């Protein structure tokens, strides 16, 4: 006895297919599937069973037509169902509303969504009969072939690979000797017995679409007798998950260094990286522009440690960093730290917008979509005398810090020390502390 394995919700126990053996060109015929089986709880919940009529092929079954019937009953109860599918003949091929057989004949079987298992005519689980596809053909005479079959529709991600599988193409009384593919994005692929880009003549063509969208690929197969045939295949390319790369805004005083961090805010899988940072204008226009300090001052984050690097800061207003590694590394965080010098003549309030372009690829060459967010460099007011903690105002807190430095209890940074040295004699003393206290209450130093 055969056991009918569950195929999604509905489990058939018997299948009978009825169809005309030959379908004239331009005539629509009905193909009937008489099915017995048991309802599943999901069948009862949906109240419907969906079936597809397919053309059985060695590698990929070609969907031809679809039909649905309403069902009523308890889960587990036996039902007899009748599905009616529509087929016709066009361009010497068997076709339905879902697609084509890509050949002048079709080996019909039925499957029940969402299962991909197909059941042939005369299947009987109880009697142990496996069933077989029901063969139908076009009524008119067709050429000797070959017959191109592009395989199932392709769904891919921009920057990632897809593979067109034309192995179900046939050449009666001959062999297929060549495959050509027009991918619909301006690129082409070809393979033959004498050579194939991917190393083997296997009627499988790899491709990478760089942009999301709807494409139509066209394939041509060539037979050993010199004949050829073509077919079309829809391709849907979706946008991949975006990597978010940012450069936070910074505030810097005239004459100081603006240190810009290029940060991966999300995980990236990187084997090759290109960063282009631009800083070629100011707001308002006309201010002296920032300059790149030096390649030796660029710091690389841990994600790129060990990478081979090239850094070019020769062009004013632009820095380019390229990095490559033999093995991709996944992670987030600092990618690069780039120092720029703010002109001493830059007036407070001047803004330098930052431009950012990033390209990321893994060790297979797949490019990851990148969403960039670049900030700006804002020129601050010069630090006031006595503003030791650099918060923009002089308060008793600044006096406390200066007193700690005068008593040698704390060590100030060079910038903080200069602010604490109110009299400018190179030493932070009690006199400077008193001067800061006076400034904090609105008196002159």
N, C-alpha and C positions, 0 to 999 in steps of 0.2 A: 504493500500500500504506500502511495506517495503521501507525504505530509505537506500540506499547503502552508508554507511559511507566511507569517503575518507580513503584509506589505503596507505598512502604514496603518491606517484605520481599518479598511475593509479587507477581509480575508476570503478570496474566492476558493471554491471547491470544484466548480465546473465552469468551463468557458467554451462557447461555440461561436464561431465567426462565419458570417454569411456575406458574400460579396460577388458581384459579377467578375468573371475571370479577366475580361478585357474591358477597358474604359476608353470609349471613343474621344477624340480630341474635342474639347469644348462642351462635353456633356458631364453634368454632375450626377453622381450615383450615390446611393446609400449603402453603407456597410453597417451591418447589424452585429452587435455583440450580445449574445444571450448568456447571462452570468448567474450562477448560483453561489451563495456564500452566507456567511454569518455576520450580523451587524456587531460593530464595536460600540462602546459607550460614546466615543467621539462621533461616530456616524449618527447616532440617535440625537446627540446634542446639536450637530450641524443641520440635521434633517435633509442632507444631500450627500451624494457620492459623485465624485468627479473622476472621469476616466479619459485616458488619452489613447488614441490609435497611433501606433508607431511603426516605422519600417526598421526591422531588425537588420543590423549591420555588425560586422566583426568587432569594430571598436566602439562606435557610438550609434545608438538608436536615434533615427531621425523622427521627431514628433510631426505628425501629419494633421490630426484633427482632434477635437475635444468634444465631449458630451457630458451632461449631468442628468441625474434622475433624483427625484425626491424619494425619501424613505421614511416609513413610520413603523415603529416596533420597539421591542425591548432589546437591550444589549444581549447578544448571544443567540437571538432568534434567527432562524433560517429565512432567507428571502431569495426570490428569483427576480432578476432585473434585466431590463432591455435598454441598451444604449444604441443610439443611431448616429453614425458619423457620416460626414459628407466628404467625398473625394471627387477629383476630376483630373483630367489630363491636360497639360499645357507644355508647349515646347518639347514634346516628347518625354515628359516626366510625369510621374504620379504626384499629385499635390493636394493639399488641404489648407484650411485656414491657418494652421500653425506653421506650415512649411512644405518642403519638397523632399521626395525620395532621392533626388539628384540622379536618377537612373530611369530607364523606360519600364522598370518593374519595381515592385515593392513586396517585401515579406512582412505581412501584417501580423501584429500582435497587440494586445491591450495591456495597459498598466493603470494602476489606480493611485492617484495622488495621495500622499507625497512620495510613495514608493517609486523606485526606478526599475523594479523587477517587472519583466514583461511576460505575459501568458499567451501561449499560442492556441490555435484552434484545436478542439477536442481534448483539452486538458481535463482530466478527471482524477482528483486526488484519491477518492475512495477505490477506484478501479485500478489505480497505479498507471494511468496513461499520462505521459508527460506533455502531450500536445506538440504542435509544430506550427510555425508561421504559415499563414495563408497567402499564397503567391497570387498577385494580380499584376497585369501588364497593360500598357497602352495598346490601343487597337491598331494604330497606324505603324507603318514601317519606319524604323529609325535607323540612323547611321551606324557604322561599325564601332563607334566610340573613339576615344575614351570618354568616360563620364566622370566629371569633377565633383567631388564631395568635400566641402570645406570643413566638415565637422561641426560641433556645437557652437553656438554664439559665444563670443569671448567677452569676459568681464575682467577688467584689470584696474590697476592703480597707476596713476601718472608717475613716471619714473621707475616703475617696476615691470618685470617681464611678463609677456603673454606668449602662449605657444599655439599656433594654428595647427590643427591635426587633420591632414587630408588623407590619412591612411585608408579610409573607406572608398577612395576613388578607385575605379576599375577600368580595365582595358581588355574587353573580351578578345580572346585569341591573340593577345599581344601583351606587352608589358608597358608600364609607365616609365618613361625615361627622363622626364623633366618636370619641374614645378616652378612657376613664377607667381609672385604675390605682389600686388599693389596695395600697400597698407592703408591708403587713403589719407595719409598725412604728408605726402610728398616723397616718401621713402619706398624702396623696393627690395625684394628678396628673390633669389633664384638659386636652385640647386639642380644637379643632374648627375648622371652616372659618372661623369668625369671629374666632378668636384662639387663640394658643398661647404658653405661658410661655417657650419657648425660641426664639420668633420665627417658627416655620414649622410648618404642619400636615403632618407627615411620618410619623406613626405611630411615632415614636421618642421615648421618654420618659427623661430623665436623672434620676438620684436619688443621694443620698449617705446611706448608712446610717452612723450614728454609733457603733454598737456591733457587735462581732462576734457571729455566731450564725447559726442556720438560720431563714430566713423563707420565706413563701409569698406571692408577689404574685398578685393577681387583676386581670385586665384585662376590660374591657367595650368592645366596638366597636358603633357605631350606624351603620345604613345610611340612605341618602337616602329609603328607603321606610318608615322608622320602625321597622324591625326591629332587634333587638340580639342579641348572643351574648357569652358569657363563657368564659374559660379561666384556668387556674392555671399558675404558673411557680415552680419552686423557686429560691431564692436562697441562696447560701452566702457569708457575709461573714467574712473572716478578720481577725485582729488584724494590724495593720501593724507594721513594724519600730519598736521603741520608741526614742524619744530619751531619754537618761539625763541628768537635770538634778540637780545636787547642791549642797548648802551644807555645806562642811566644818565640823567642830567647831572651836571656838577656846577658849583659856583666857585669862581677863582678870582683872586685879586690881580690887578695889572702886574706884569712881570713875573708871575708865578707859573708853575706847570699845571696844566689841566690833565689829570690822569683819567683816561677813559677805559672802562672795563667793558669788553665784549663778552656777554654772559649767555650761556645756553640755559634758558629758564625751564626747559623741558628736556627729557632724555633724548639724546641724539645718538645714532649709530654711525660713527665717522671713521672713514679710512682716508678720505680726501676732503680737504677744506680750503675754501677761498674766501677771504674777508677783504672787502674794499670799503675803506672809511674815507669820506670826503668832508672837507671843512673849508670850502672855497668861497664863502660869502658871509656877510654880516648883516644884522638888522639893528638899526637902519644901515643902508649900504654906505660904503665909503670908509669904514673903519679899517685900520691896519689889521691884516689877517694873522691868524695863528700859524705856527710853523711846526713841522715834525722835528722832534729833538734829535733822536738818533736810533738806528737799528739796535744798538747795544743796550738801549734802555727799555726795549720791548720785553715784556715778561710773558711767558706762555703758561697756561694753566695745566693742572695735572692730567687732564683728559688728553692733552697733546704731548705729554712728556715722551721723549724718544722719537718724535716725528722728524722727518726731514723737512727743513724750513727754507723758505725764501721770502725776504722782506724787501720791499721797494718803497722808499719814501722820497725818491728824487724829484717827483713831480710836485710842485707847490699845490697845497690844498688836498693832497691825496696820499693815502698809504694803502698798499696792497700786501697782504700776507697769504702765502700758500703753504699748506702742510700736507704731507702724505705719509701713511703708515702701511706696512705690509698686511697687517691684520686690523680689522675694524675694532674700535673700542666704543663701548656704550656708557653714557653717563650725562651729567649736567654740571653746571657751574662755570667757572671762569675759563674762557677760551684764550683770550689775549688781553694784555694790559698795555695800552698805547699812550705815551706821554706827548703832549703838545704844549708848546710854549705860547703863553698869552702875552701879546706885546705890552711893553711898559707904557706905551702911549694910549692903550685902550681905555676909553672913558667908562666909568661905572655905568651900568645899565645896558651896555652893548651886549648883544646876543649873537652867538655863533651857532647856527643850526648844524647838526651833524647828519650826514647821509650814510646809510649802511646798506651794503649788498653782501649776501652770504650764499654760498653754494656748498652743499654737503652731499657726499656720496659714500656708500658703504663699499666693502671689498668686492662686491659683484658689479659695481658700476651703477647701482640703483641710486637715483637722486631723490633725496627727501624734500618734499615741499617745505618751504621756510617762510615763516611770518616774522618780519623784522620790525622792531620798534626802536628808533634812535632818538635820543634826547637832544640836549643842547648845552652849550657852555655859556654861562651868564657871568659877566664881569661884575664883581662886587666893589663896594666902596673900599678904599684903603683903610686898613685897621687904624682905629683911633689910639692915640697914646693912652696907656693905662688899661686898655681892654685886654687883659691878660688871657682870659678864657675865650676870647673871640666870639662873644655872643652879641656884639653890636652896641653894647652900652657899658659904661664904666660904673661899677658898683663896689660895695664893700667886699664882695666875693673876690674881686680882682686884687684888692688890697691884701686880703688874706693869702692869696697865692704868692704875691710879691714878697710878703713877709716870710713865708716859708722858704722862698728862694734866697732871701737875704740872710736867713739863719742857717742856710745850707741843709735844710731838712728835705727839700724837694729839688728835683732837677727839671728845669723848663726846656722845652724845645727851642731851637734858635729863634723861631718866629715869636713865641710867647715871651722869651727872654727880652727880645727887642722891644716888645710892647711894655714890659715891666720896667725897662730902663728909661724912665721918663726924661731924665736930664741928659741922656745920651752919652754918658761918660764910660760906657762899657762895663759897668758894675751895677748890680741891683743891690741897693742899700736901703737903710731906714728912711733916708731922704726921699727915695722914690716911693716908698710905702705911704709916707705922709702926703706926697704930691697926688697919689692916686686917691687917697681919702678925700682930699680937697676937691678933686675932679668929680668924685661920686656925689658930692652935695652941691655941685654947681659953681664952685669957686675955681679961680685960675690955679694952675699948678704952682 
